[in-house]
């Protein structure tokens, strides 16, 4: 799960970070930070393709997310090539998540405006 979270959290943090420099548009962008890490986002219809590069380790990772209605299906590969998947479904104020991390461990949790359990 840690490997999955590192790539996934990097994407979220870097997208919202004022320190990441991004060029492109809402359908295609390339971003990098002061440490030399970089990632690209390519949006085609309901699918987003993201790939990243860690300059400290020289490793790469990727993930693809397809959104259908209130459900997002995400598949990815961590830096060591291990695959993972996650399904997220929005129901009211809750988002329900389940899947398998890059070590093959299943997970299941839900989140709302007050946090996750």
N, C-alpha and C positions, 0 to 999 in steps of 0.2 A: 504494500500500500504506500510505503514511503516513496518509492520510485515514481509511482503514479502521481502522488501528490506534489512532488517536486516539480515535474513538468507542468502539471495543471495549475499549481499556484504561481509558478513563474509567469505563465501566460496571463493570469489575472492581475498579478502585481505589476508586471511590466506594462500592461495596457493602461493601467491607471496611474502609473508613475510619471511625475513631471520630469524625471531624470532620463527617461527613455526618449530618444529622438526617433520619430517616425516620419516616413515619407510615403506618399501614395494616396489612396482614396478609401472610401468605405468598402469597396469591393476587393481591393488589393493593397496591402501595406507591408513595408519592411521597417523593422525597428531595431535599434541597438542601444546599449547603455554604456556608461563610462568604463565598465570593465571589459568591454569587447564582446559581451554576449549579444546574440541577435536572434530574431525570429521573424517569420513572415506569416501573414494571414491572407488567404485567398477565399473569397466568398463567391459561391456560384449557386444561385437559387437558395434553397433551404440548407445548403451544406457549406460548412466552413472547414478549410484545410489549414492546419497550423503546423509549422515545423520550426524547430529551434536549434541553436548551437551554443554550447557552453565553452567559452574561450579558455577557461582555466583547465578543463579536462580534455578539450578537443572532441567532446562527444556531441552527438546530435540526438534529437527525439522528435516525435511527430504525433499528431492526433487529428482525427476527422470527426466532426459533429454534424449530424443530420437532424434537423428539427421538423417534426410532423405534428401539427396541432399543438397540444400542450405537453408533448413528450420530446425529449432530446436524447439521441443515441450517439454516444461518443466511444470511439475505438482509438487506441494509440499504441505506440511502441516506445518504451523507455530507452535510455541511452545504451543499455546493454542488449537491446533487441527484444527484451521480453514484452509480450503484448498484455494489454489490459482493456477493460470495457466498463462502461457506466451508462445506465439509463436513468434519466431524471424526468419526473412527471410533476407538473404543477396542478394542484387541486386546491382551489380557494387560496388561502394564505400560506399553505404548506407546499413544500417541494419534497418529494420522496425520491431517494437515490438508492440504487442497488447496482451491483456489478461484481467484478473480479479484478483484484489488483495485479501488478506485474509479477507477484510471487505465486499467483493462483489462489489467493485467499478471497473468499466471498465477503462482501460488506453490504450493509443495509442500514440507512439512517434517514431521518427527515429533518427539515429545517423550516423555520418561520422567521418572522421579524425579530424574535427574541433569542434566536440562536438555533443550534442543532443538537440532536440527541442520538 
